[in-house]
Amino acid sequence: MLFKACKTDQLKPGEALRLEAEPPIALYRLSDGYYATQDTCTHAQASLAAGDVDLEECTVECPYHGSIFDIRSGHALSPPASRPLRTFPVKIIDGEVFIEID
């Protein structure tokens, strides 16, 4: 199923958006495009869309306990999180961003 997230010009590089899907999804815009992960940190109930996005490293830092995740792969890069994030395919269609949710 395709979930309509936003228009392509709604997010600037380095920004993230929380999407009220099931499960909640964080949509990120990096320098090379759009990426989507589960929004909830795998360590604690924190919204990663509210975290700091590092464009150079392509990572997001959890705003609660500082865990860092690779936005592209979902891998947990630092404690206290040890489990990876679920990632979702992103498609751009006619200037709009869609996320594939199964």
PyMOL commands that place a pseudoatom at each C-alpha (Angstrom):
pseudoatom trace, name=CA, resn=MET, resi=1, chain=A, elem=C, hetatm=0, pos=[0.000, 0.000, 0.000]
pseudoatom trace, name=CA, resn=LEU, resi=2, chain=A, elem=C, hetatm=0, pos=[1.284, 3.488, -0.805]
pseudoatom trace, name=CA, resn=PHE, resi=3, chain=A, elem=C, hetatm=0, pos=[0.932, 6.080, 1.962]
pseudoatom trace, name=CA, resn=LYS, resi=4, chain=A, elem=C, hetatm=0, pos=[0.948, 9.699, 0.756]
pseudoatom trace, name=CA, resn=ALA, resi=5, chain=A, elem=C, hetatm=0, pos=[3.450, 11.558, 2.940]
pseudoatom trace, name=CA, resn=CYS, resi=6, chain=A, elem=C, hetatm=0, pos=[3.887, 15.083, 1.544]
pseudoatom trace, name=CA, resn=LYS, resi=7, chain=A, elem=C, hetatm=0, pos=[4.873, 17.156, -1.466]
pseudoatom trace, name=CA, resn=THR, resi=8, chain=A, elem=C, hetatm=0, pos=[8.557, 17.024, -2.404]
pseudoatom trace, name=CA, resn=ASP, resi=9, chain=A, elem=C, hetatm=0, pos=[9.062, 20.718, -1.596]
pseudoatom trace, name=CA, resn=GLN, resi=10, chain=A, elem=C, hetatm=0, pos=[7.611, 20.380, 1.920]
pseudoatom trace, name=CA, resn=LEU, resi=11, chain=A, elem=C, hetatm=0, pos=[10.873, 19.132, 3.452]
pseudoatom trace, name=CA, resn=LYS, resi=12, chain=A, elem=C, hetatm=0, pos=[14.311, 20.701, 3.118]
pseudoatom trace, name=CA, resn=PRO, resi=13, chain=A, elem=C, hetatm=0, pos=[17.502, 18.614, 3.357]
pseudoatom trace, name=CA, resn=GLY, resi=14, chain=A, elem=C, hetatm=0, pos=[18.137, 17.806, 7.011]
pseudoatom trace, name=CA, resn=GLU, resi=15, chain=A, elem=C, hetatm=0, pos=[14.467, 17.942, 8.006]
pseudoatom trace, name=CA, resn=ALA, resi=16, chain=A, elem=C, hetatm=0, pos=[12.203, 15.122, 9.175]
pseudoatom trace, name=CA, resn=LEU, resi=17, chain=A, elem=C, hetatm=0, pos=[8.455, 14.689, 9.404]
pseudoatom trace, name=CA, resn=ARG, resi=18, chain=A, elem=C, hetatm=0, pos=[6.442, 12.344, 11.639]
pseudoatom trace, name=CA, resn=LEU, resi=19, chain=A, elem=C, hetatm=0, pos=[3.656, 10.583, 9.760]
pseudoatom trace, name=CA, resn=GLU, resi=20, chain=A, elem=C, hetatm=0, pos=[0.641, 9.244, 11.582]
pseudoatom trace, name=CA, resn=ALA, resi=21, chain=A, elem=C, hetatm=0, pos=[0.628, 5.846, 9.921]
pseudoatom trace, name=CA, resn=GLU, resi=22, chain=A, elem=C, hetatm=0, pos=[0.490, 2.417, 11.516]
pseudoatom trace, name=CA, resn=PRO, resi=23, chain=A, elem=C, hetatm=0, pos=[3.196, 2.168, 12.723]
pseudoatom trace, name=CA, resn=PRO, resi=24, chain=A, elem=C, hetatm=0, pos=[4.208, 5.861, 12.961]
pseudoatom trace, name=CA, resn=ILE, resi=25, chain=A, elem=C, hetatm=0, pos=[6.852, 6.654, 10.332]
pseudoatom trace, name=CA, resn=ALA, resi=26, chain=A, elem=C, hetatm=0, pos=[9.618, 9.245, 10.195]
pseudoatom trace, name=CA, resn=LEU, resi=27, chain=A, elem=C, hetatm=0, pos=[10.277, 10.674, 6.738]
pseudoatom trace, name=CA, resn=TYR, resi=28, chain=A, elem=C, hetatm=0, pos=[13.697, 12.280, 6.269]
pseudoatom trace, name=CA, resn=ARG, resi=29, chain=A, elem=C, hetatm=0, pos=[15.103, 14.357, 3.454]
pseudoatom trace, name=CA, resn=LEU, resi=30, chain=A, elem=C, hetatm=0, pos=[18.827, 13.848, 2.980]
pseudoatom trace, name=CA, resn=SER, resi=31, chain=A, elem=C, hetatm=0, pos=[21.052, 15.457, 0.368]
pseudoatom trace, name=CA, resn=ASP, resi=32, chain=A, elem=C, hetatm=0, pos=[20.391, 12.618, -2.090]
pseudoatom trace, name=CA, resn=GLY, resi=33, chain=A, elem=C, hetatm=0, pos=[16.691, 12.038, -1.517]
pseudoatom trace, name=CA, resn=TYR, resi=34, chain=A, elem=C, hetatm=0, pos=[13.995, 10.857, 0.854]
pseudoatom trace, name=CA, resn=TYR, resi=35, chain=A, elem=C, hetatm=0, pos=[14.162, 7.985, 3.349]
pseudoatom trace, name=CA, resn=ALA, resi=36, chain=A, elem=C, hetatm=0, pos=[11.662, 6.515, 5.783]
pseudoatom trace, name=CA, resn=THR, resi=37, chain=A, elem=C, hetatm=0, pos=[12.054, 4.556, 9.018]
pseudoatom trace, name=CA, resn=GLN, resi=38, chain=A, elem=C, hetatm=0, pos=[9.818, 3.656, 11.910]
pseudoatom trace, name=CA, resn=ASP, resi=39, chain=A, elem=C, hetatm=0, pos=[9.437, 6.805, 13.964]
pseudoatom trace, name=CA, resn=THR, resi=40, chain=A, elem=C, hetatm=0, pos=[9.747, 5.218, 17.401]
pseudoatom trace, name=CA, resn=CYS, resi=41, chain=A, elem=C, hetatm=0, pos=[13.254, 4.624, 18.752]
pseudoatom trace, name=CA, resn=THR, resi=42, chain=A, elem=C, hetatm=0, pos=[13.977, 0.930, 19.383]
pseudoatom trace, name=CA, resn=HIS, resi=43, chain=A, elem=C, hetatm=0, pos=[15.279, 1.772, 22.874]
pseudoatom trace, name=CA, resn=ALA, resi=44, chain=A, elem=C, hetatm=0, pos=[12.529, 4.000, 24.289]
pseudoatom trace, name=CA, resn=GLN, resi=45, chain=A, elem=C, hetatm=0, pos=[9.263, 5.590, 23.195]
pseudoatom trace, name=CA, resn=ALA, resi=46, chain=A, elem=C, hetatm=0, pos=[10.765, 8.639, 21.482]
pseudoatom trace, name=CA, resn=SER, resi=47, chain=A, elem=C, hetatm=0, pos=[9.880, 10.191, 18.116]
pseudoatom trace, name=CA, resn=LEU, resi=48, chain=A, elem=C, hetatm=0, pos=[12.941, 10.150, 15.879]
pseudoatom trace, name=CA, resn=ALA, resi=49, chain=A, elem=C, hetatm=0, pos=[11.401, 12.805, 13.629]
pseudoatom trace, name=CA, resn=ALA, resi=50, chain=A, elem=C, hetatm=0, pos=[12.041, 15.164, 16.572]
pseudoatom trace, name=CA, resn=GLY, resi=51, chain=A, elem=C, hetatm=0, pos=[15.723, 14.151, 16.677]
pseudoatom trace, name=CA, resn=ASP, resi=52, chain=A, elem=C, hetatm=0, pos=[18.768, 15.785, 15.116]
pseudoatom trace, name=CA, resn=VAL, resi=53, chain=A, elem=C, hetatm=0, pos=[19.491, 14.792, 11.516]
pseudoatom trace, name=CA, resn=ASP, resi=54, chain=A, elem=C, hetatm=0, pos=[23.147, 14.825, 10.427]
pseudoatom trace, name=CA, resn=LEU, resi=55, chain=A, elem=C, hetatm=0, pos=[23.269, 15.321, 6.651]
pseudoatom trace, name=CA, resn=GLU, resi=56, chain=A, elem=C, hetatm=0, pos=[26.960, 14.403, 6.332]
pseudoatom trace, name=CA, resn=GLU, resi=57, chain=A, elem=C, hetatm=0, pos=[26.655, 11.137, 8.265]
pseudoatom trace, name=CA, resn=CYS, resi=58, chain=A, elem=C, hetatm=0, pos=[23.066, 10.379, 7.130]
pseudoatom trace, name=CA, resn=THR, resi=59, chain=A, elem=C, hetatm=0, pos=[22.059, 9.701, 10.734]
pseudoatom trace, name=CA, resn=VAL, resi=60, chain=A, elem=C, hetatm=0, pos=[19.402, 10.695, 13.221]
pseudoatom trace, name=CA, resn=GLU, resi=61, chain=A, elem=C, hetatm=0, pos=[19.966, 11.065, 16.965]
pseudoatom trace, name=CA, resn=CYS, resi=62, chain=A, elem=C, hetatm=0, pos=[17.185, 10.072, 19.344]
pseudoatom trace, name=CA, resn=PRO, resi=63, chain=A, elem=C, hetatm=0, pos=[16.105, 13.134, 21.338]
pseudoatom trace, name=CA, resn=TYR, resi=64, chain=A, elem=C, hetatm=0, pos=[15.695, 11.132, 24.584]
pseudoatom trace, name=CA, resn=HIS, resi=65, chain=A, elem=C, hetatm=0, pos=[18.831, 9.076, 25.171]
pseudoatom trace, name=CA, resn=GLY, resi=66, chain=A, elem=C, hetatm=0, pos=[21.110, 9.955, 22.252]
pseudoatom trace, name=CA, resn=SER, resi=67, chain=A, elem=C, hetatm=0, pos=[21.076, 6.685, 20.308]
pseudoatom trace, name=CA, resn=ILE, resi=68, chain=A, elem=C, hetatm=0, pos=[22.203, 7.243, 16.736]
pseudoatom trace, name=CA, resn=PHE, resi=69, chain=A, elem=C, hetatm=0, pos=[20.722, 5.416, 13.745]
pseudoatom trace, name=CA, resn=ASP, resi=70, chain=A, elem=C, hetatm=0, pos=[21.750, 5.204, 10.100]
pseudoatom trace, name=CA, resn=ILE, resi=71, chain=A, elem=C, hetatm=0, pos=[18.749, 6.659, 8.249]
pseudoatom trace, name=CA, resn=ARG, resi=72, chain=A, elem=C, hetatm=0, pos=[19.424, 4.695, 5.064]
pseudoatom trace, name=CA, resn=SER, resi=73, chain=A, elem=C, hetatm=0, pos=[19.801, 1.229, 6.598]
pseudoatom trace, name=CA, resn=GLY, resi=74, chain=A, elem=C, hetatm=0, pos=[18.090, 1.621, 9.974]
pseudoatom trace, name=CA, resn=HIS, resi=75, chain=A, elem=C, hetatm=0, pos=[21.138, 0.222, 11.813]
pseudoatom trace, name=CA, resn=ALA, resi=76, chain=A, elem=C, hetatm=0, pos=[21.661, 1.296, 15.417]
pseudoatom trace, name=CA, resn=LEU, resi=77, chain=A, elem=C, hetatm=0, pos=[25.107, 2.919, 15.560]
pseudoatom trace, name=CA, resn=SER, resi=78, chain=A, elem=C, hetatm=0, pos=[25.369, 3.765, 19.260]
pseudoatom trace, name=CA, resn=PRO, resi=79, chain=A, elem=C, hetatm=0, pos=[23.918, 2.681, 22.604]
pseudoatom trace, name=CA, resn=PRO, resi=80, chain=A, elem=C, hetatm=0, pos=[21.638, 2.543, 24.380]
pseudoatom trace, name=CA, resn=ALA, resi=81, chain=A, elem=C, hetatm=0, pos=[19.727, 1.283, 21.303]
pseudoatom trace, name=CA, resn=SER, resi=82, chain=A, elem=C, hetatm=0, pos=[20.942, -2.020, 19.929]
pseudoatom trace, name=CA, resn=ARG, resi=83, chain=A, elem=C, hetatm=0, pos=[18.091, -3.047, 17.617]
pseudoatom trace, name=CA, resn=PRO, resi=84, chain=A, elem=C, hetatm=0, pos=[17.777, -1.604, 14.098]
pseudoatom trace, name=CA, resn=LEU, resi=85, chain=A, elem=C, hetatm=0, pos=[14.897, 0.514, 12.858]
pseudoatom trace, name=CA, resn=ARG, resi=86, chain=A, elem=C, hetatm=0, pos=[12.463, -0.811, 10.304]
pseudoatom trace, name=CA, resn=THR, resi=87, chain=A, elem=C, hetatm=0, pos=[12.913, 1.001, 6.987]
pseudoatom trace, name=CA, resn=PHE, resi=88, chain=A, elem=C, hetatm=0, pos=[10.325, 1.628, 4.279]
pseudoatom trace, name=CA, resn=PRO, resi=89, chain=A, elem=C, hetatm=0, pos=[10.709, 2.132, 0.507]
pseudoatom trace, name=CA, resn=VAL, resi=90, chain=A, elem=C, hetatm=0, pos=[10.014, 5.687, -0.691]
pseudoatom trace, name=CA, resn=LYS, resi=91, chain=A, elem=C, hetatm=0, pos=[8.659, 6.645, -4.111]
pseudoatom trace, name=CA, resn=ILE, resi=92, chain=A, elem=C, hetatm=0, pos=[8.347, 10.057, -5.749]
pseudoatom trace, name=CA, resn=ILE, resi=93, chain=A, elem=C, hetatm=0, pos=[5.329, 10.359, -8.044]
pseudoatom trace, name=CA, resn=ASP, resi=94, chain=A, elem=C, hetatm=0, pos=[4.356, 13.640, -9.711]
pseudoatom trace, name=CA, resn=GLY, resi=95, chain=A, elem=C, hetatm=0, pos=[6.065, 15.821, -7.092]
pseudoatom trace, name=CA, resn=GLU, resi=96, chain=A, elem=C, hetatm=0, pos=[4.675, 13.911, -4.122]
pseudoatom trace, name=CA, resn=VAL, resi=97, chain=A, elem=C, hetatm=0, pos=[6.397, 11.564, -1.671]
pseudoatom trace, name=CA, resn=PHE, resi=98, chain=A, elem=C, hetatm=0, pos=[4.843, 8.166, -0.996]
pseudoatom trace, name=CA, resn=ILE, resi=99, chain=A, elem=C, hetatm=0, pos=[5.927, 5.434, 1.415]
pseudoatom trace, name=CA, resn=GLU, resi=100, chain=A, elem=C, hetatm=0, pos=[5.337, 1.747, 0.786]
pseudoatom trace, name=CA, resn=ILE, resi=101, chain=A, elem=C, hetatm=0, pos=[3.721, 0.144, 3.817]
pseudoatom trace, name=CA, resn=ASP, resi=102, chain=A, elem=C, hetatm=0, pos=[2.942, -3.572, 3.812]
for i in range(1, 102): cmd.bond("trace and resi %d" % i, "trace and resi %d" % (i + 1))
show_as sticks, trace
zoom trace
